[in-house]
Amino acid sequence: MTITEKIGQRLVGGFPGTEMSEEFIRLVKEYKIGNVILFQHNVESSEQLIRLCRSVRELITRETGHRPFITVDQEGGGVTRLPQEAVNVPGAMALAATGDEENARRAAYLTARELRAFGIDFDLAPSVDVNCDPDNPIIGVRSFGDTPEQVSRYALAALRGYTEGGVLCSAKHFPGHGDTAMDTHVSLPCIDKSMEELERMELPPFQAMIDAGCPAVTTTHILFPQLEPEELPATMSSRIITGLLKERMGFRGLVVSDCMEMDAIARHYGSAKGTVKAMAAGVDLVFISHSASVLEEAARAARAAVEAGELSMEEMDASVEKILAYKAKSGGEPEGEPGRPEAMAAAAALRRASITLVRGTVPALGERPFFCGCADYRAGLVSNQGGGVPAFADFMAARLGGRGLITSKDPGPEEIRAAVEAARGSTSIFANTYNGHLFPGQLELVRALSELDVPMAVTALRDPYDLRSAPEGAAAIAAWDYALPTLEVLVPILSGREVPPGRLPVALGGRS
C-alpha cells in the first residue's frame, strides 16, 4: 500500500446529503478515504439508506481495494440515526430503568440486526461514561447510570448483544465524559482528577469492556491535567492513549477518535493538526465527520507528517494492519430485512418497561385535562435535529382530550403567566420538561402551574434530573427521550390504564 492508501484507511469521513457528494467522491478517489460515518441528515428512508450504503461500499472498495467501515451513532433514545420506520430502541439510562441488564443485550442485538440489514457494520456505541454529574449537558441519559458497577453490568450486556448481532461496537468516551458540565462539541472541558479518582469512578467500565474483548474504544476531547501535563485533550495525548489505554489497561483493539471538527479540537488546536497528533498518540481511526475541505486538509497534513518523520511508519503499518484485520472479521453485505414487525414490537416492549414513576400518583384526567410544555428541539449537537416529533401537549390533547399549549424551551415570565391563565379551570395538568435542569424557565413554568392546586403530573422527556424540582404533590414521571414511540407508550400511562413499571436507576442529586 502507498502512504496515501495507508492514511486513507485511518480516516473516517462524512458528507452532507442523502447521496455521496461529488467532493466526497473525489476525496475517496484522490486520498483513498477508507471509511464513512452516517448521520440523520444522510437518511431519508429505509430503501434510500440501503442504496446509500451499497454505493458507499462499492465506491470505497473499488478505489481502495478494501471495503469500508460504515459507522453510525446508533445509541438508541435521543441519539438515533435510522429512519422512523426502522427499529429504534430506547437509550442507555432507559434500559437501566427496566432493572434488567438482559434488556441492554436485547436492545443491542436488535440494533445490530437492524444495522446489518442496511449494510452498516460499526456502531459507535455504547456510552460507558458514568454520569456522576447530574448537570452534564451531553451525556445524561446516554449513560447506563451514575455508578461504575451499574454502568459496567449494562455495558457488558450490550457488548454481548452487539457481538451476537454481528456488528462492531465502541465503548465511549475514554477516559470518561460523565463528570463535566461542559460539552466537547462547543468547548474544551477539563476534568482535574487523579489516576486514583479515575480508577474509582470513570475507568472501571472501560476496563470491564476491555477485559471482555470490546473491539473498539472511542476517545474524548477533554483535558485531564493530572494524566497529561501538556495542554492536550485525551484524543491527542500519547500518555493517555498509549500509556494508559494500551499499556496500563491492556487494550489491543481499535482506538477511535471523537469527531475532530468538534470545537474542543477545531477551535483550540485545528482539526488537521489534531488529526496528526491523534495518530501519533495511537488513535487508529480518526473522524472528520462533516467537511470535505477539513478531511482533505487532514489527509494532506498526515502525509506531510509521515514524510517529515513526525508519524512513525512502523506505527502506521501496525495501525493499518489492525484496521484491515477487523474489516475482515466484521460484516459487509446487507443481511436480513429492516423494520421487521417482531423487532419493532420488541423495541416497543423495552420502551414500555422503561417508563418510571419516580414519585406520586398519576392523576385522573377528568373532563378538562390540560397538557403543557415545550416542543422537541435539538438537545445537543450529538442529538437528532429537533422538530420531527409531535409536541407532547398537542399529541396528548389529541389522544386524551382537553387542551394542549406548546411553550418555548425556556419560557419567560409573560409566557408563564399566559400558560397559568390558560390552565385555569382544568381538571388535571400534565406538564412536560425537556432538559429543564438546563433551561430554568421550564421548571419555573411547572412551579407556577402547581400553584393552581390542580392534580398534576410532570413528565421528564430526557434527563430525569428535571424531576428534582417537581412540585410536592405532583406525580413525577421519567420517560427518557422525546420521541414518537415514547409519546405513544405514555398515552395509556397518563390515561390511568397502565402503571409505569420502571425504576429510577440514578440518584437525582448525583454522586461523587
NURO-399991 format. One record per residue (C-alpha): residue number from 1; residue in one letter; y, x, z. Coordinates in Angstrom, 3 decimals, decimal comma, padded with zeros to 6 digits. Layout:
N
NUM_A_Y_X_Z .
...
***
This chain:
512
1_M_000,000_000,000_000,000 .
2_T_003,561_001,105_-000,663 .
3_I_006,147_001,362_002,111 .
4_T_007,780_-001,805_000,788 .
5_E_004,462_-003,669_000,930 .
6_K_003,773_-002,491_004,476 .
7_I_007,202_-003,551_005,711 .
8_G_006,778_-006,893_003,942 .
9_Q_003,596_-007,558_005,899 .
10_R_005,581_-007,177_009,129 .
11_L_008,349_-009,596_008,170 .
12_V_008,345_-013,390_008,504 .
13_G_010,987_-015,315_006,575 .
14_G_012,179_-018,881_006,179 .
15_F_014,154_-020,929_003,671 .
16_P_016,390_-023,995_003,931 .
17_G_014,752_-026,791_001,896 .
18_T_011,547_-028,671_001,191 .
19_E_010,690_-026,200_-001,574 .
20_M_010,963_-022,423_-001,627 .
21_S_014,424_-021,361_-002,736 .
22_E_014,905_-019,078_-005,732 .
23_E_016,383_-016,499_-003,403 .
24_F_013,341_-016,525_-001,131 .
25_I_011,010_-016,283_-004,124 .
26_R_012,990_-013,246_-005,297 .
27_L_012,619_-011,591_-001,899 .
28_V_008,859_-012,129_-001,942 .
29_K_008,660_-010,529_-005,378 .
30_E_011,043_-007,661_-004,666 .
31_Y_010,408_-006,924_-000,987 .
32_K_006,834_-008,260_-000,727 .
33_I_007,658_-010,543_002,214 .
34_G_004,237_-011,412_003,563 .
35_N_004,723_-014,374_005,904 .
36_V_006,638_-017,630_006,336 .
37_I_007,937_-019,808_009,157 .
38_L_008,458_-023,546_008,603 .
39_F_010,895_-025,846_010,386 .
40_Q_011,593_-029,565_010,431 .
41_H_014,085_-029,107_007,579 .
42_N_011,207_-027,870_005,405 .
43_V_009,186_-031,041_005,989 .
44_E_009,670_-034,373_004,253 .
45_S_006,198_-035,939_004,288 .
46_S_002,561_-035,024_004,678 .
47_E_001,953_-034,825_000,941 .
48_Q_005,039_-032,671_000,412 .
49_L_004,045_-030,309_003,244 .
50_I_000,580_-029,786_001,777 .
51_R_002,162_-028,937_-001,585 .
52_L_004,683_-026,603_000,008 .
53_C_002,060_-024,666_001,967 .
54_R_-000,044_-024,344_-001,182 .
55_S_002,873_-022,955_-003,198 .
56_V_003,795_-020,510_-000,398 .
57_R_000,214_-019,316_-000,167 .
58_E_-000,156_-018,903_-003,924 .
59_L_003,136_-017,028_-004,366 .
60_I_002,705_-014,590_-001,487 .
61_T_-000,968_-013,934_-002,227 .
62_R_-000,155_-013,208_-005,865 .
63_E_002,807_-010,952_-005,100 .
64_T_001,432_-009,039_-002,093 .
65_G_-002,320_-009,091_-002,590 .
66_H_-002,805_-010,739_000,811 .
67_R_-002,428_-014,339_001,864 .
68_P_000,408_-015,092_004,270 .
69_F_000,576_-016,233_007,802 .
70_I_002,188_-019,672_007,566 .
71_T_003,705_-020,170_011,002 .
72_V_005,371_-023,067_012,787 .
73_D_006,716_-024,002_016,229 .
74_Q_004,470_-026,999_016,860 .
75_E_004,537_-027,051_020,660 .
76_G_004,493_-030,831_020,982 .
77_G_007,089_-033,044_022,638 .
78_G_010,640_-032,078_021,727 .
79_V_009,567_-029,057_019,656 .
80_T_007,616_-030,512_016,750 .
81_R_007,954_-029,860_013,048 .
82_L_005,336_-032,131_011,474 .
83_P_006,302_-035,480_009,886 .
84_Q_006,150_-038,707_011,880 .
85_E_003,028_-039,864_010,070 .
86_A_001,199_-036,762_011,324 .
87_V_-000,340_-036,156_014,748 .
88_N_002,366_-035,006_017,188 .
89_V_001,165_-034,533_020,765 .
90_P_003,210_-034,550_023,994 .
91_G_004,764_-031,318_025,215 .
92_A_003,536_-028,932_027,880 .
93_M_005,046_-030,474_031,030 .
94_A_003,997_-033,949_029,895 .
95_L_000,419_-032,704_029,589 .
96_A_000,618_-031,191_033,056 .
97_A_001,805_-034,588_034,333 .
98_T_-001,564_-036,064_033,340 .
99_G_-003,090_-033,971_036,116 .
100_D_-005,974_-032,863_033,901 .
101_E_-005,843_-029,460_032,236 .
102_E_-008,530_-030,624_029,805 .
103_N_-005,753_-032,671_028,218 .
104_A_-003,975_-029,423_027,305 .
105_R_-007,128_-028,358_025,484 .
106_R_-007,376_-031,728_023,724 .
107_A_-003,721_-031,602_022,646 .
108_A_-004,037_-028,037_021,325 .
109_Y_-007,204_-028,920_019,445 .
110_L_-005,569_-031,998_017,877 .
111_T_-002,586_-029,859_016,876 .
112_A_-004,758_-027,103_015,436 .
113_R_-006,794_-029,502_013,310 .
114_E_-003,593_-031,148_012,071 .
115_L_-002,080_-027,806_011,132 .
116_R_-005,245_-026,750_009,333 .
117_A_-005,099_-029,960_007,307 .
118_F_-001,709_-028,815_005,975 .
119_G_-002,748_-025,204_005,435 .
120_I_-000,797_-023,811_008,411 .
121_D_-002,746_-021,149_010,277 .
122_F_-000,448_-019,849_013,046 .
123_D_001,128_-021,994_015,779 .
124_L_003,925_-020,320_017,742 .
125_A_002,800_-021,951_020,979 .
126_P_002,222_-022,385_023,859 .
127_S_005,141_-021,536_026,095 .
128_V_003,673_-019,861_029,167 .
129_D_007,075_-019,453_030,818 .
130_V_007,170_-020,521_034,467 .
131_N_010,136_-022,905_034,645 .
132_C_011,313_-021,913_038,112 .
133_D_014,998_-022,657_037,345 .
134_P_015,456_-026,443_037,075 .
135_D_018,726_-025,945_035,186 .
136_N_017,067_-023,879_032,443 .
137_P_018,665_-025,260_029,256 .
138_I_016,000_-024,194_026,749 .
139_I_012,562_-024,134_028,424 .
140_G_012,315_-027,071_030,850 .
141_V_009,628_-029,473_029,657 .
142_R_008,316_-026,845_027,213 .
143_S_006,711_-025,226_030,282 .
144_F_003,496_-026,374_031,940 .
145_G_005,142_-026,117_035,348 .
146_D_007,024_-024,120_037,932 .
147_T_004,200_-022,085_039,474 .
148_P_002,276_-019,275_037,751 .
149_E_-001,031_-020,751_038,857 .
150_Q_-000,434_-024,107_037,187 .
151_V_001,016_-022,588_034,032 .
152_S_-001,975_-020,250_033,756 .
153_R_-004,532_-023,057_034,071 .
154_Y_-002,965_-025,277_031,439 .
155_A_-002,132_-022,387_029,091 .
156_L_-005,730_-021,149_029,171 .
157_A_-006,935_-024,660_028,373 .
158_A_-004,515_-024,788_025,433 .
159_L_-005,776_-021,413_024,212 .
160_R_-009,307_-022,822_024,105 .
161_G_-008,101_-025,801_022,080 .
162_Y_-006,239_-023,727_019,508 .
163_T_-009,208_-021,401_019,148 .
164_E_-011,682_-024,264_018,718 .
165_G_-009,330_-025,870_016,187 .
166_G_-009,144_-022,729_014,077 .
167_V_-005,524_-021,555_014,286 .
168_L_-003,864_-018,525_015,822 .
169_C_-001,539_-019,174_018,739 .
170_S_001,052_-017,104_020,573 .
171_A_001,925_-017,030_024,285 .
172_K_005,698_-017,011_024,679 .
173_H_008,319_-015,820_025,709 .
174_F_007,336_-012,424_027,119 .
175_P_008,020_-011,264_029,774 .
176_G_009,360_-014,681_030,786 .
177_H_012,191_-017,101_029,936 .
178_G_011,776_-019,540_032,821 .
179_D_014,303_-018,162_035,311 .
180_T_017,533_-018,302_033,329 .
181_A_020,306_-020,851_032,929 .
182_M_021,240_-019,413_029,501 .
183_D_019,789_-019,943_026,029 .
184_T_018,995_-016,881_023,884 .
185_H_019,899_-018,864_020,756 .
186_V_023,561_-018,698_021,765 .
187_S_023,798_-015,968_024,441 .
188_L_022,191_-012,814_025,832 .
189_P_020,728_-013,727_029,232 .
190_C_019,844_-011,234_031,950 .
191_I_017,002_-011,559_034,472 .
192_D_017,584_-008,934_037,145 .
193_K_014,128_-008,939_038,716 .
194_S_011,967_-006,062_039,848 .
195_M_008,478_-005,455_038,500 .
196_E_007,081_-006,762_041,787 .
197_E_009,033_-010,003_041,458 .
198_L_007,944_-010,439_037,833 .
199_E_004,328_-009,793_038,807 .
200_R_004,559_-012,636_041,333 .
201_M_006,125_-015,242_039,043 .
202_E_006,576_-014,508_035,312 .
203_L_003,743_-012,172_034,349 .
204_P_000,532_-013,806_035,715 .
205_P_000,270_-016,445_032,927 .
206_F_000,691_-013,747_030,280 .
207_Q_-001,935_-011,579_031,962 .
208_A_-004,319_-014,532_032,104 .
209_M_-003,817_-015,221_028,392 .
210_I_-004,253_-011,537_027,510 .
211_D_-007,454_-011,321_029,539 .
212_A_-008,753_-014,444_027,769 .
213_G_-008,172_-012,937_024,317 .
214_C_-004,969_-014,680_023,213 .
215_P_-004,332_-013,393_019,670 .
216_A_-000,534_-013,080_019,910 .
217_V_002,364_-012,789_022,337 .
218_T_005,967_-013,706_021,436 .
219_T_008,799_-011,650_022,927 .
220_T_012,089_-012,891_024,313 .
221_H_015,649_-011,658_023,713 .
222_I_016,522_-011,264_027,401 .
223_L_017,771_-008,226_029,300 .
224_F_015,524_-007,054_032,149 .
225_P_017,612_-004,191_033,565 .
226_Q_015,074_-003,208_036,211 .
227_L_012,474_-002,693_033,459 .
228_E_014,774_-001,357_030,733 .
229_P_017,825_000,622_031,962 .
230_E_019,356_000,766_028,489 .
231_E_021,081_-002,448_027,441 .
232_L_018,213_-003,592_025,227 .
233_P_016,558_-007,027_025,303 .
234_A_012,794_-007,170_025,708 .
235_T_012,187_-007,569_021,966 .
236_M_013,852_-004,214_021,278 .
237_S_012,533_-002,298_024,296 .
238_S_009,599_000,093_023,906 .
239_R_009,400_000,289_027,705 .
240_I_008,702_-003,463_027,820 .
241_I_006,730_-003,981_024,591 .
242_T_004,652_-000,796_024,514 .
243_G_004,863_000,386_028,118 .
244_L_004,422_-002,928_029,915 .
245_L_002,758_-005,335_027,483 .
246_K_000,429_-002,967_025,674 .
247_E_-000,251_-000,142_028,104 .
248_R_000,072_-001,690_031,564 .
249_M_-001,189_-005,198_030,726 .
250_G_-003,684_-004,146_028,053 .
251_F_-002,592_-006,388_025,174 .
252_R_-004,170_-005,451_021,840 .
253_G_-003,221_-008,454_019,708 .
254_L_-000,197_-009,279_017,553 .
255_V_003,225_-008,840_019,108 .
256_V_005,592_-011,416_017,599 .
257_S_009,373_-011,457_017,896 .
258_D_011,505_-014,490_018,512 .
259_C_013,953_-015,024_015,642 .
260_M_016,204_-012,004_015,102 .
261_E_019,020_-014,264_013,886 .
262_M_019,492_-015,762_017,340 .
263_D_022,864_-014,844_018,846 .
264_A_021,244_-012,730_021,570 .
265_I_020,370_-010,244_018,799 .
266_A_022,684_-011,031_015,870 .
267_R_025,934_-011,036_017,831 .
268_H_025,203_-008,104_020,140 .
269_Y_023,140_-005,727_018,002 .
270_G_022,919_-007,054_014,441 .
271_S_019,754_-008,598_013,034 .
272_A_018,868_-005,679_010,743 .
273_K_019,338_-003,054_013,456 .
274_G_017,447_-005,291_015,852 .
275_T_014,569_-005,545_013,376 .
276_V_014,234_-001,756_013,196 .
277_K_014,426_-001,410_016,986 .
278_A_011,836_-004,166_017,444 .
279_M_009,403_-002,492_015,049 .
280_A_009,960_000,847_016,787 .
281_A_009,347_-000,834_020,163 .
282_G_005,947_-002,070_018,999 .
283_V_006,610_-005,566_017,608 .
284_D_004,200_-006,322_014,740 .
285_L_005,701_-009,474_013,189 .
286_V_009,496_-009,689_013,093 .
287_F_011,012_-013,098_012,346 .
288_I_014,122_-013,554_010,178 .
289_S_013,770_-017,306_010,115 .
290_H_016,695_-018,676_008,115 .
291_S_018,894_-016,472_005,931 .
292_A_017,715_-014,739_002,763 .
293_S_020,586_-012,253_002,963 .
294_V_019,651_-011,226_006,508 .
295_L_015,982_-010,946_005,558 .
296_E_016,888_-008,666_002,655 .
297_E_019,139_-006,556_004,872 .
298_A_016,357_-006,215_007,449 .
299_A_013,825_-005,156_004,820 .
300_R_016,226_-002,521_003,494 .
301_A_017,026_-001,260_006,998 .
302_A_013,336_-000,910_007,832 .
303_R_012,736_001,030_004,601 .
304_A_015,635_003,370_005,365 .
305_A_014,348_003,890_008,919 .
306_V_010,905_004,860_007,632 .
307_E_012,407_007,309_005,160 .
308_A_014,622_008,792_007,880 .
309_G_011,675_009,198_010,237 .
310_E_013,050_006,638_012,725 .
311_L_009,952_004,469_012,239 .
312_S_006,581_006,178_012,557 .
313_M_004,283_005,807_009,552 .
314_E_001,309_006,099_011,893 .
315_E_002,577_003,149_013,920 .
316_M_003,451_001,288_010,713 .
317_D_-000,077_001,719_009,365 .
318_A_-001,666_000,643_012,659 .
319_S_000,501_-002,479_012,807 .
320_V_-000,231_-003,473_009,198 .
321_E_-003,955_-002,868_009,707 .
322_K_-003,879_-005,191_012,730 .
323_I_-001,978_-007,876_010,818 .
324_L_-004,422_-007,810_007,928 .
325_A_-007,380_-007,945_010,312 .
326_Y_-006,010_-011,129_011,901 .
327_K_-005,299_-012,614_008,484 .
328_A_-008,925_-012,014_007,546 .
329_K_-010,056_-013,927_010,648 .
330_S_-007,608_-016,835_010,542 .
331_G_-007,563_-019,994_008,429 .
332_G_-006,258_-020,277_004,913 .
333_E_-007,007_-023,170_002,613 .
334_P_-006,339_-026,666_003,985 .
335_E_-009,220_-028,146_005,926 .
336_G_-009,518_-031,837_006,808 .
337_E_-007,030_-034,696_006,496 .
338_P_-003,725_-035,107_008,376 .
339_G_-002,856_-038,248_010,310 .
340_R_-006,425_-039,399_010,946 .
341_P_-006,415_-042,699_012,916 .
342_E_-008,709_-041,389_015,638 .
343_A_-006,487_-038,322_016,136 .
344_M_-003,350_-040,487_016,245 .
345_A_-005,000_-042,688_018,877 .
346_A_-005,986_-039,647_020,935 .
347_A_-002,408_-038,337_020,866 .
348_A_-001,073_-041,752_021,945 .
349_A_-003,544_-041,818_024,847 .
350_L_-002,286_-038,423_026,026 .
351_R_001,293_-039,694_025,889 .
352_R_000,463_-042,826_027,897 .
353_A_-001,273_-040,697_030,535 .
354_S_001,835_-038,520_030,963 .
355_I_004,429_-041,159_031,886 .
356_T_005,221_-040,677_035,583 .
357_L_006,770_-043,000_038,152 .
358_V_008,484_-040,414_040,344 .
359_R_009,571_-042,955_042,916 .
360_G_010,312_-046,642_043,440 .
361_T_009,017_-049,740_041,691 .
362_V_009,856_-050,761_038,139 .
363_P_011,997_-053,907_038,461 .
364_A_011,193_-057,199_036,777 .
365_L_013,123_-057,727_033,561 .
366_G_014,430_-061,166_034,370 .
367_E_016,232_-063,266_031,776 .
368_R_019,088_-060,820_031,078 .
369_P_017,924_-057,197_031,167 .
370_F_020,490_-054,543_030,301 .
371_F_019,491_-051,265_028,615 .
372_C_021,942_-048,391_028,546 .
373_G_022,130_-044,681_027,779 .
374_C_022,746_-042,043_025,151 .
375_A_021,057_-041,846_021,773 .
376_D_018,901_-038,979_020,585 .
377_Y_020,753_-035,752_019,820 .
378_R_019,731_-032,135_019,280 .
379_A_018,956_-030,960_022,801 .
380_G_018,850_-027,256_021,858 .
381_L_018,632_-025,065_018,790 .
382_V_014,848_-024,836_019,081 .
383_S_014,558_-028,626_019,273 .
384_N_014,354_-031,004_016,339 .
385_Q_017,508_-032,243_014,670 .
386_G_018,732_-035,271_016,580 .
387_G_019,372_-038,707_015,201 .
388_G_015,957_-039,541_013,806 .
389_V_014,772_-041,647_016,740 .
390_P_015,918_-045,188_017,626 .
391_A_018,236_-045,256_020,623 .
392_F_016,479_-046,207_023,864 .
393_A_018,966_-049,006_024,551 .
394_D_018,650_-050,729_021,179 .
395_F_014,901_-050,158_020,918 .
396_M_014,164_-051,698_024,316 .
397_A_016,534_-054,621_023,825 .
398_A_014,833_-055,420_020,516 .
399_R_011,380_-055,273_022,116 .
400_L_012,088_-056,743_025,551 .
401_G_015,144_-058,957_025,077 .
402_G_018,525_-058,696_026,713 .
403_R_021,322_-056,389_025,657 .
404_G_021,491_-052,713_024,729 .
405_L_024,509_-050,406_024,964 .
406_I_024,450_-046,904_023,469 .
407_T_026,706_-044,363_025,164 .
408_S_027,739_-040,819_024,277 .
409_K_025,744_-037,873_025,632 .
410_D_028,461_-037,088_028,200 .
411_P_030,420_-040,303_028,845 .
412_G_033,836_-040,101_030,428 .
413_P_035,451_-042,450_032,971 .
414_E_036,669_-045,017_030,439 .
415_E_033,291_-045,289_028,722 .
416_I_031,564_-045,568_032,091 .
417_R_033,884_-048,387_033,201 .
418_A_033,181_-050,257_029,955 .
419_A_029,420_-049,887_030,460 .
420_V_029,645_-051,210_034,021 .
421_E_031,605_-054,252_032,811 .
422_A_029,012_-054,870_030,075 .
423_A_026,210_-054,756_032,674 .
424_R_027,730_-057,372_034,987 .
425_G_025,593_-060,482_035,268 .
426_S_022,392_-058,703_034,203 .
427_T_019,132_-059,427_035,977 .
428_S_017,981_-055,806_035,685 .
429_I_019,350_-052,478_034,483 .
430_F_017,315_-049,842_032,638 .
431_A_019,217_-046,617_032,008 .
432_N_018,023_-043,521_030,193 .
433_T_019,101_-039,907_030,546 .
434_Y_018,581_-037,015_028,168 .
435_N_019,396_-033,620_029,686 .
436_G_021,620_-035,376_032,177 .
437_H_021,454_-032,376_034,522 .
438_L_023,426_-030,529_031,828 .
439_F_025,772_-033,429_030,934 .
440_P_027,076_-034,870_034,222 .
441_G_028,662_-037,903_032,597 .
442_Q_025,174_-039,347_032,135 .
443_L_024,460_-039,063_035,857 .
444_E_027,861_-040,494_036,759 .
445_L_027,119_-043,477_034,499 .
446_V_023,832_-044,087_036,294 .
447_R_025,572_-043,876_039,685 .
448_A_028,270_-046,315_038,604 .
449_L_025,738_-048,814_037,277 .
450_S_023,805_-048,650_040,560 .
451_E_026,863_-049,911_042,440 .
452_L_026,411_-053,320_040,774 .
453_D_023,485_-053,794_043,170 .
454_V_021,186_-054,998_040,367 .
455_P_017,489_-053,958_040,324 .
456_M_017,436_-050,724_038,336 .
457_A_015,215_-048,086_036,721 .
458_V_016,246_-044,672_035,378 .
459_T_014,081_-043,051_032,691 .
460_A_014,476_-039,318_032,018 .
461_L_013,693_-038,755_028,349 .
462_R_013,367_-034,989_028,682 .
463_D_013,671_-032,875_031,826 .
464_P_012,625_-034,711_034,998 .
465_Y_015,305_-032,804_036,917 .
466_D_017,768_-035,549_035,963 .
467_L_015,933_-037,724_038,471 .
468_R_017,190_-035,634_041,399 .
469_S_020,345_-037,736_041,075 .
470_A_018,678_-041,112_040,559 .
471_P_020,295_-043,645_042,911 .
472_E_018,450_-044,553_046,069 .
473_G_016,509_-047,748_045,487 .
474_A_016,244_-047,270_041,711 .
475_A_012,896_-046,601_040,091 .
476_A_012,741_-043,085_038,615 .
477_I_010,522_-042,537_035,557 .
478_A_009,762_-039,217_033,842 .
479_A_008,944_-039,722_030,146 .
480_W_009,286_-036,094_028,956 .
481_D_010,731_-036,476_025,438 .
482_Y_012,971_-038,645_023,282 .
483_A_010,527_-039,652_020,557 .
484_L_009,457_-042,893_018,934 .
485_P_005,868_-042,687_020,285 .
486_T_007,291_-042,228_023,784 .
487_L_009,567_-045,261_023,456 .
488_E_006,557_-047,270_022,295 .
489_V_004,413_-046,370_025,322 .
490_L_007,354_-047,148_027,628 .
491_V_007,538_-050,784_026,462 .
492_P_004,552_-052,070_028,476 .
493_I_005,665_-049,990_031,480 .
494_L_009,216_-051,337_031,556 .
495_S_007,911_-054,850_030,987 .
496_G_005,641_-054,549_034,019 .
497_R_002,378_-054,868_032,088 .
498_E_001,264_-051,290_032,839 .
499_V_001,715_-048,874_035,733 .
500_P_002,685_-045,279_034,842 .
501_P_-000,395_-043,116_035,546 .
502_G_001,184_-039,614_035,561 .
503_R_002,100_-037,435_038,498 .
504_L_005,092_-035,130_038,848 .
505_P_003,964_-031,556_038,046 .
506_V_007,105_-029,720_039,254 .
507_A_009,408_-029,637_042,261 .
508_L_012,648_-031,319_041,221 .
509_G_014,665_-028,803_043,186 .
510_G_012,976_-025,842_041,518 .
511_R_011,084_-022,918_043,045 .
512_S_011,986_-019,305_043,702 .
***
